Amino acid sequence: MSTIGKAGILFRDGMQKFYTWLAEAAGWVVVVMMLTVSYDVIMRYVFGAPTKWSLEFNEYLLCHHASFLK
């Protein structure tokens, strides 16, 4: 196998690891979004004290996710 072939394989493996990490990070961001929305719903309907930051925080996270789709 030539040097270019080995370099290509190393590049491909590195990109696969990067994309796997990126997918896991995106999954954790969705979990954080779910938890903050759940927290806001509980605070709003159970305690009558909605949070001021939950909606805006989730909007930023959603925009962050959308930027990965390009």
PALOFI-367018 format. One record per residue (C-alpha): y, x, z. Coordinates in steps of 0.25 Angstrom, whole numbers, plus 2048, in hexadecimal, padded with zeros to 3 digits. Example, Ala and Ser with C-alpha at 12.3 -4.5 7.8 and 13.67 -1.06 7.14 Angstrom:
7EE83181F7FC83781D
***
This chain:
80080080080E8057FC8198078068217FB8008147F38028147F78118237F58128217E780C8167E381681E7E882282A7E081D8227D481B81C7D582982A7D782F82F7CB8288247C382D8267C783B8357C483A8327B68348287B383F8327B784A83D7AF8438347A38438307A485283F7A685584279984D83779285583D79686284B79285E84578485B83F78386984C78786F85377C86784877286B84A77687A85A77587985976787384F76287D85876888886476088285C75388185775489086575889586C74C88C86274188F85C74489D86874B8A487374589C87A75289987875788B87A76688888676B88087F77787A87177287587576B86887E77786487478186886977A85F87377985387478885486678A85486378084986D78884086779584485978F83F85F78A83286579882F85779D82F85379382485C79A819
***
